[in-house]
Amino acid sequence: MIIKSVRPAGELFFVHSFFVTNLVDAFSPKDIVLTYQKRGTMENYIKEAKNGFYLDKMNSHSFQVNEVKMMLSMLAYNLTNWLRTLCFPEKQKNMQIETIRTRIIKVASKLVISGRSFTISYRQVSYTKNSFGKCFGGFRT
């Protein structure tokens, strides 16, 4: 058993992490903790893919249909991660897919094209307008 105790800056109490493993003979405790932390991060990505893109809901009896559905879900997941990594401001780069979907994608708006300019007109929600404008700075809102 490996116990990692960390006291975050400005906090009074320690945060303890417990790792139970049989790899102590082969690896150092520091390497084991780093490996398990990467595993936890990967499990968070899998959880987000399941919850946000319904990756675990295969409702057909055909293998090919389920394969195509999974490939489309993974494409949507990768595009969302690409969008989040490249376009979002630093404070919003760790938003979950449900938050992105609710605050940025599912927005009642209208694209107005006049001449060579594009204008997006929103309903009266300033948070969405600011979030969308920060993520996609090229649009005039």
N, C-alpha and C positions, 0 to 999 in steps of 0.2 A: 504494500500500500504506500502510495506517495501522497503527501499532503503539501499543497502549495498555498501559502498564506501571503496575501497582498493587502496592504493598506493604501487605498487610493488617496491621492492628495486632497487634503481638506476634510477627510472622513475620520471619525473617531474609532470605528471598529474595523477589524480585519475582515477580508473576504476569503473564505477557505474553499479550496477545490480539492476533491479527493479522487485519486486515480487508483483503481485496483487492477493490477496487471501481473502477468507472469513473465514479463520481459526484462525484469530487473538484472538478470545475469548477463543479458546480451547488450543492453543499452544503458546509458547513464540516465538518472532521473530527469535531468533537464531535457534530453532528447525525447523521452517518453511524454513529458508534459507538452512539448511543442507539437508532437505528432497527434496527440489527442485533441489539442486545440484546433488543429487544421481539420480533423475529423468532425468536430462540432460545427465548425464553419460550413463544411460541406453539407452536413445534415440540415442546416438552416436553409441553404440554397434548395435542397430537395424539398423541404417543407413548403417553401415559397412557390416552387413549381407545382406542387400538388394543390395547394390552397388557391393560388392565383390563376392557374391555367388548367386546373382539373386534370392534371397529368395522370392521376390514378383512377379516373372514371372512364373505363373502356366499356362501352355499352353494346358492342356488336359481337357476333359469334365468329365473324370473319377476321382472320389474322391480318390480312392486307388492309382492311378498313381501320382496324385498331392501330396498325403501324403508321398509316397516313395521318390519323388523328394525333398520334403521339409526335410525329415529325412536325406537324403544323403547330402543336403546342410548344414544342422546343424552339421552333423558329420565332414564335411570338415572345417567348421568354428571352431568347437571345437578343431580339430587337429591342425589347424593353430595357435590358441591361445595357445595351449599347447606347440607347437614348439617355439613360440615367447617368452613365459614365461620362459621356461626351457633352451633353447639353445642360444638365442640371447644375444649379449653383451648389457650392460645397455643403451648405446646410441641408440640402434636399437629396444628396447623393445616396443616403442610406434609407430612403423611404421604401416601404413595402409596396407590393403591387396593388393591393387594395386601396391604399392611400393615393397612389398615382392615378388609379382608375377613377376614384371618386373626385379628386380635386382638379385633375388636369384633363383627363380624357372624356369623362362623362359630363360635358358642359354644354348647356344650351347656348348656342352661339350661331352667328350667321356670318358667312364670308361674303363681303361686298367687293365686287371687282369693278373698278372704274378706271378706264384708260389702262395705264401700266401699273397701277398701284392696287394692292390688296389690303383691305381693312377687315378686321374681325370685330364684330360688334357683339357684346355679351349682354346677358341679362344683368340685373343690378347685383352682382356679387363681386366685390372688389378683391377678395382673396384669390379667387380663380383667375381674375384678370392679371393680377400681379404675378402669380405663379406661372401662368402661361407665358407672359411677357418675359420673365426671367429665363425660362427654359428655351424659348425660341425668340431670341432677341431681334431677328431679322424682320419680324412682323410688326406692323404698326397697329396698336390696339387702342 
